[in-house]
Amino acid sequence: MTRPLDGVTVLSLEQATVLPFLTYRLACDGARVIRVESAERPDPNRFVGDDVLSEPDMRSYFLPNNCGKEAITLNLVEAEGRAILRELIAALRVDVFATNQRPRSYTRLGIDERTLRAARAGLIWLGITGFGPDHDEAAYDPILQARAGFMELTGEPDGPPTVFGLPMVDLGAAEHGYGEVMKALYRRAVTGEGARIDVSMLRSAVSWMASPLLLAASLGERVTRKGNAHQFFAPVSVFATRDGHVYVAVGSDPQWAALAKLPAFEGLARVEYETNAGRIADAPSLHHALGERFAGLETGEALALLKAAGVPIARVNTLADVIADPLVVPGLQRVTDSRTGLGVVLPAPPAGDPPPLSFPPRLGEHNDRIYGEALGYPPERLADLRRRRVI
């Protein structure tokens, strides 16, 4: 199967979530992704989660974002390790070098753009940082959710600020970085020139805040937590049924009219509710009235009624429900570990067919093959490099 990035080689000094998720997306599109880690201080995510393989550095939290990759170890603190990195970039004809090390480490580890560009003209250099290359402050997803205002928008109106259920700053910066890599590859194909890409996770997160920032900065509106409701549309919320929960989102006056005509919602067809503005003005009472009616329906019954009327509604699914969803099932794929037989399930990529992927690599799993094939290192030299902790 031909994939868009077949023939593209990515060397990635990566850890945690943001960059591994980006390079996972590149691997799904066919790129050869080689993880670079320190043997002494590998990716901390290797040691997080359940020990499902009885291997301390292959715990469950590490697995999802690292399928389809190779892995080598290299000690970049040592001058010899930095020299080997430059050799690899030249010998492998690396297209993209990526890192999410803090900026203060760039020069010390020999991974700055100027140094690596000297090893490979046309290299695309990508650095993901918390706050940009001029700021060395440590950053994790929830810290950035707080600073970017995400938490001010998440949670109940009378409750505390809340983090989102997924690491959206990590995932969002990864997707933005993915897009920047695609642009750089296109530009290089046209001009032959490489590129430097700096992705600030804070800037990435704030870029999604167009509506709340405009309303707050330009119009002086206070935008804050609305729980499961919506600031501009009603009724929009979660409602308990007899056997679960549904989410209803009425986005137009005709949709409301269709809902109000249903016998199960008799009595809600009031003049003041005919427009969205009227429903917003009385949203708490309207949501309460709807809650009383949904409480008398089973989830399946509510779904059937509103879908037939053209009103957007969804069951609030558990993850088990999602895995069984007939629209999700065809895209699920199982990646199996050839050593232990353990299989892990992954969702389909955003578009296209699920790609063939290898199981996440062990620490330094591909040292012999990559150093041997790309650089011609014989077994004796590899053994010496291991003994001296260069790899």
Wavefront OBJ file of the C-alpha trace (Angstrom):
o trace
v 0.000 0.000 0.000
v 1.449 3.364 -1.054
v 1.169 6.083 1.575
v 1.712 9.840 1.207
v 4.990 10.006 3.146
v 6.636 6.838 1.851
v 10.347 7.642 1.478
v 10.373 10.402 4.118
v 12.743 9.803 7.053
v 12.178 11.438 10.423
v 14.733 11.393 13.241
v 13.060 12.465 16.471
v 14.594 13.179 19.869
v 11.234 12.787 21.561
v 9.586 12.191 24.897
v 6.247 12.600 26.698
v 3.188 13.054 24.446
v 3.255 16.066 22.147
v 6.078 15.067 19.796
v 5.489 11.290 19.942
v 1.892 11.912 18.841
v 3.059 14.100 15.955
v 5.579 11.524 14.741
v 2.988 8.760 15.198
v 0.806 10.670 12.740
v 3.764 10.895 10.348
v 4.357 7.136 10.717
v 0.705 6.478 9.917
v 1.241 8.372 6.667
v 4.218 6.226 5.727
v 7.224 8.121 7.082
v 10.097 6.163 8.567
v 10.241 7.464 12.136
v 13.302 6.726 14.268
v 13.091 7.656 17.949
v 16.335 8.824 19.555
v 16.611 8.373 23.333
v 19.279 8.416 25.980
v 19.972 4.932 27.310
v 20.565 6.464 30.749
v 17.523 8.765 30.736
v 14.960 7.460 28.242
v 11.483 8.800 27.595
v 9.794 8.978 31.041
v 6.527 7.778 29.502
v 8.120 4.359 29.072
v 7.765 3.885 32.820
v 4.174 5.136 33.237
v 1.085 2.922 33.381
v 0.579 -0.794 33.862
v 3.423 -3.239 33.272
v 1.469 -5.181 30.649
v 4.549 -6.779 29.064
v 6.498 -7.483 32.273
v 9.059 -5.010 30.940
v 9.486 -1.925 33.135
v 10.311 0.363 30.197
v 7.343 -0.725 28.049
v 4.421 0.235 30.263
v 0.956 0.893 28.925
v 1.046 4.711 28.758
v 3.988 4.575 26.344
v 2.300 2.315 23.805
v -0.442 4.337 22.065
v 1.686 7.081 20.486
v 4.669 4.968 19.456
v 3.414 2.283 17.104
v 5.049 2.237 13.698
v 8.446 3.535 14.874
v 12.025 2.375 15.281
v 14.186 3.263 18.281
v 17.858 3.865 18.890
v 19.825 5.089 21.889
v 22.465 7.802 21.689
v 24.243 9.805 24.372
v 24.267 13.374 23.091
v 26.006 14.689 26.200
v 29.187 13.114 24.810
v 30.945 14.723 21.827
v 31.164 11.316 20.167
v 27.399 10.911 20.427
v 26.841 14.318 18.852
v 29.182 13.406 16.011
v 27.298 10.135 15.458
v 24.038 12.076 15.275
v 25.414 14.204 12.461
v 26.645 11.062 10.704
v 23.186 9.542 10.966
v 21.472 12.614 9.559
v 23.756 12.534 6.536
v 23.797 8.750 6.000
v 20.054 8.256 6.466
v 19.308 11.318 4.339
v 17.036 12.538 7.104
v 14.236 14.774 5.879
v 12.905 15.960 9.258
v 14.712 16.267 12.563
v 12.349 16.913 15.465
v 12.819 17.526 19.162
v 10.799 18.592 22.182
v 13.810 19.163 24.410
v 13.841 22.475 26.284
v 15.622 25.222 24.294
v 18.529 25.463 26.733
v 19.524 21.956 25.587
v 19.783 22.706 21.867
v 23.411 23.814 21.764
v 24.575 21.570 24.613
v 23.243 18.464 22.847
v 24.292 19.578 19.371
v 20.729 19.529 18.073
v 20.417 23.202 17.142
v 19.265 23.895 13.619
v 22.538 25.395 12.378
v 24.619 22.418 13.507
v 22.293 19.823 11.995
v 21.671 21.785 8.786
v 25.444 21.627 8.188
v 25.128 17.847 8.165
v 22.235 17.774 5.717
v 21.271 20.554 3.355
v 17.520 20.804 2.933
v 16.840 19.474 6.442
v 13.514 20.436 8.006
v 14.171 21.185 11.667
v 11.249 21.135 14.105
v 11.338 22.185 17.738
v 8.292 22.001 20.003
v 8.516 24.018 23.209
v 6.101 25.141 25.876
v 6.420 28.872 25.260
v 8.681 29.332 22.249
v 12.423 28.929 21.671
v 13.322 32.023 23.704
v 11.652 30.742 26.871
v 12.980 27.760 28.779
v 10.136 27.374 31.282
v 9.002 23.789 31.856
v 5.553 22.986 30.500
v 3.080 20.135 30.736
v -0.350 19.936 29.145
v -2.445 20.884 32.219
v -0.130 23.804 32.992
v -0.760 25.076 29.474
v -4.498 24.376 29.699
v -4.495 26.668 32.726
v -2.382 29.402 31.160
v -4.182 29.393 27.807
v -7.601 29.819 29.443
v -8.936 26.363 28.618
v -9.707 25.667 32.272
v -11.637 28.924 32.622
v -13.959 27.570 29.931
v -14.265 24.028 31.284
v -16.438 22.876 34.185
v -19.662 23.886 35.893
v -20.430 27.616 36.324
v -20.388 27.327 40.110
v -17.535 24.813 40.223
v -13.752 25.062 40.007
v -11.831 25.401 36.731
v -11.356 21.944 35.219
v -8.905 20.349 32.815
v -10.222 18.759 29.656
v -10.512 14.972 29.571
v -7.772 14.648 26.948
v -4.376 16.409 26.787
v -5.711 18.824 24.200
v -2.718 21.183 24.275
v -0.357 18.275 23.584
v -2.570 16.880 20.842
v -3.345 20.280 19.348
v 0.304 21.350 19.179
v 1.124 17.982 17.608
v -1.511 18.499 14.918
v -0.344 22.067 14.305
v 3.240 20.812 14.069
v 2.107 18.116 11.654
v 0.586 20.781 9.423
v 3.764 22.860 9.543
v 5.838 19.815 8.530
v 3.512 19.226 5.573
v 3.943 22.846 4.462
v 7.721 22.589 4.840
v 7.868 19.373 2.805
v 5.801 21.003 0.065
v 7.946 24.137 0.081
v 11.112 22.037 -0.108
v 9.701 20.048 -3.031
v 9.138 23.346 -4.874
v 12.261 25.294 -3.849
v 14.696 22.692 -2.544
v 15.063 24.654 0.674
v 14.811 23.276 4.175
v 13.056 25.025 7.022
v 13.122 25.772 10.712
v 9.801 25.242 12.489
v 9.239 26.392 16.058
v 5.940 25.370 17.623
v 4.980 27.021 20.891
v 2.405 24.922 22.714
v 0.974 28.053 24.344
v 0.598 29.831 21.017
v -0.923 26.692 19.524
v -3.486 26.489 22.327
v -4.383 30.181 22.223
v -4.854 29.989 18.446
v -7.977 27.912 19.106
v -9.423 30.674 21.276
v -10.559 32.954 18.435
v -14.157 33.272 19.602
v -13.632 33.739 23.358
v -10.659 36.073 22.897
v -12.472 38.259 20.387
v -15.524 38.474 22.624
v -13.429 39.279 25.697
v -10.796 41.579 24.180
v -12.907 43.390 21.593
v -16.386 43.467 23.091
v -15.719 43.214 26.798
v -17.879 40.121 27.254
v -17.177 37.759 30.128
v -16.716 34.300 28.708
v -16.509 31.582 31.335
v -17.608 28.074 32.256
v -21.062 26.977 31.116
v -20.957 23.350 32.199
v -22.697 21.257 29.544
v -24.674 24.236 28.242
v -23.732 26.621 25.441
v -23.242 30.359 25.688
v -25.116 31.129 22.464
v -27.595 28.302 21.855
v -30.358 26.608 23.860
v -31.361 24.014 24.645
v -27.896 22.485 24.616
v -27.015 20.154 27.471
v -26.779 16.658 28.905
v -30.024 15.079 30.098
v -30.468 11.973 32.221
v -32.748 9.284 30.826
v -34.156 6.259 32.623
v -31.067 4.221 31.729
v -28.285 6.657 30.833
v -27.569 10.105 29.472
v -28.036 11.893 26.162
v -26.607 15.123 24.826
v -29.009 17.346 22.914
v -27.863 20.326 20.832
v -30.598 22.454 19.277
v -28.842 24.767 16.849
v -31.755 26.399 15.041
v -35.346 27.534 15.537
v -36.747 24.883 13.142
v -35.012 22.164 15.165
v -36.625 23.506 18.322
v -40.039 23.608 16.648
v -39.624 19.965 15.598
v -38.710 18.928 19.153
v -41.578 20.883 20.729
v -44.114 19.127 18.489
v -43.195 15.688 19.841
v -45.826 14.315 22.268
v -43.102 13.484 24.816
v -42.321 17.214 25.085
v -45.864 18.514 25.177
v -46.242 21.920 26.783
v -42.888 23.347 25.681
v -44.170 24.991 22.480
v -44.341 28.446 24.070
v -44.183 31.701 22.135
v -41.153 32.951 24.053
v -39.241 29.799 23.074
v -39.802 30.205 19.319
v -36.498 32.049 18.877
v -33.073 31.099 20.135
v -32.790 34.442 21.949
v -35.912 33.629 23.944
v -34.667 30.177 24.814
v -31.264 31.508 25.893
v -32.973 34.057 28.142
v -34.746 31.274 30.021
v -32.213 28.474 29.532
v -32.108 27.207 33.147
v -35.894 26.767 33.306
v -36.007 25.270 29.828
v -33.268 22.772 30.636
v -35.077 21.824 33.853
v -38.328 21.204 31.973
v -36.570 19.142 29.350
v -34.779 17.166 32.065
v -38.121 16.152 33.576
v -39.316 14.838 30.230
v -36.111 13.003 29.301
v -36.164 11.316 32.724
v -39.283 9.446 31.628
v -37.698 8.111 28.443
v -35.222 5.314 27.880
v -32.093 6.337 26.009
v -32.979 4.356 22.897
v -36.446 5.882 22.846
v -35.074 9.426 23.146
v -32.561 8.790 20.368
v -35.225 7.444 18.039
v -37.660 10.298 18.681
v -35.238 13.170 18.216
v -33.327 11.676 15.308
v -36.607 11.113 13.461
v -37.462 14.775 14.092
v -34.076 15.955 12.808
v -32.857 17.163 16.203
v -29.156 16.494 16.952
v -28.819 14.023 19.812
v -26.240 11.479 20.948
v -25.937 8.893 23.657
v -23.221 9.849 26.137
v -21.061 6.838 25.388
v -18.643 4.978 27.563
v -15.378 3.959 25.909
v -16.809 0.448 25.587
v -19.693 1.972 23.627
v -17.288 3.861 21.379
v -15.295 0.723 20.619
v -18.531 -1.033 19.616
v -19.894 1.869 17.522
v -20.598 0.553 13.998
v -19.051 3.686 12.501
v -15.876 3.214 14.555
v -15.398 -0.558 14.366
v -14.290 -0.741 10.694
v -11.370 1.589 11.360
v -10.022 -0.099 14.478
v -6.781 -1.960 14.002
v -4.818 -4.342 16.162
v -1.042 -4.106 16.382
v 0.562 -7.244 17.804
v 3.873 -7.638 19.614
v 5.828 -10.395 17.897
v 7.665 -11.243 21.127
v 4.766 -11.664 23.534
v 1.683 -11.825 21.331
v 0.100 -8.851 23.120
v -2.215 -6.935 20.819
v -3.123 -3.273 21.210
v -6.083 -1.588 19.542
v -5.711 1.761 17.807
v -8.304 4.051 16.230
v -8.269 4.855 12.545
v -6.380 7.968 11.408
v -8.499 11.045 10.653
v -8.797 10.077 6.990
v -7.894 7.105 4.835
v -7.534 3.447 5.636
v -5.802 2.239 8.816
v -2.102 1.828 7.974
v 0.029 -1.212 8.772
v 2.060 -0.403 11.881
v 4.689 -2.184 13.936
v 4.482 -2.596 17.718
v 6.083 0.209 19.765
v 9.850 -0.272 19.891
v 11.862 -1.309 22.912
v 14.544 1.070 24.113
v 17.377 0.917 21.579
v 15.715 -1.986 19.765
v 17.076 -0.981 16.364
v 20.604 0.043 17.348
v 22.347 -2.835 15.584
v 20.360 -2.508 12.374
v 20.503 1.266 12.017
v 24.075 1.804 13.151
v 25.201 -1.283 11.267
v 23.378 -0.622 7.997
v 23.447 3.181 7.858
v 26.927 3.791 9.286
v 28.582 0.427 8.696
v 29.507 -0.057 12.327
v 30.691 -3.634 12.955
v 29.562 -5.594 16.043
v 32.835 -4.866 17.825
v 32.363 -1.115 17.562
v 28.737 -1.361 18.675
v 29.824 -3.364 21.700
v 32.463 -0.739 22.507
v 29.940 2.110 22.165
v 27.604 0.294 24.526
v 30.378 -0.345 27.024
v 31.281 3.349 27.031
v 27.584 4.326 27.185
v 27.676 6.279 23.940
v 24.677 4.265 22.735
l 1 2 3 4 5 6 7 8 9 10 11 12 13 14 15 16 17 18 19 20 21 22 23 24 25 26 27 28 29 30 31 32 33 34 35 36 37 38 39 40 41 42 43 44 45 46 47 48 49 50 51 52 53 54 55 56 57 58 59 60 61 62 63 64 65 66 67 68 69 70 71 72 73 74 75 76 77 78 79 80 81 82 83 84 85 86 87 88 89 90 91 92 93 94 95 96 97 98 99 100 101 102 103 104 105 106 107 108 109 110 111 112 113 114 115 116 117 118 119 120 121 122 123 124 125 126 127 128 129 130 131 132 133 134 135 136 137 138 139 140 141 142 143 144 145 146 147 148 149 150 151 152 153 154 155 156 157 158 159 160 161 162 163 164 165 166 167 168 169 170 171 172 173 174 175 176 177 178 179 180 181 182 183 184 185 186 187 188 189 190 191 192 193 194 195 196 197 198 199 200 201 202 203 204 205 206 207 208 209 210 211 212 213 214 215 216 217 218 219 220 221 222 223 224 225 226 227 228 229 230 231 232 233 234 235 236 237 238 239 240 241 242 243 244 245 246 247 248 249 250 251 252 253 254 255 256 257 258 259 260 261 262 263 264 265 266 267 268 269 270 271 272 273 274 275 276 277 278 279 280 281 282 283 284 285 286 287 288 289 290 291 292 293 294 295 296 297 298 299 300 301 302 303 304 305 306 307 308 309 310 311 312 313 314 315 316 317 318 319 320 321 322 323 324 325 326 327 328 329 330 331 332 333 334 335 336 337 338 339 340 341 342 343 344 345 346 347 348 349 350 351 352 353 354 355 356 357 358 359 360 361 362 363 364 365 366 367 368 369 370 371 372 373 374 375 376 377 378 379 380 381 382 383 384 385 386 387 388 389 390 391
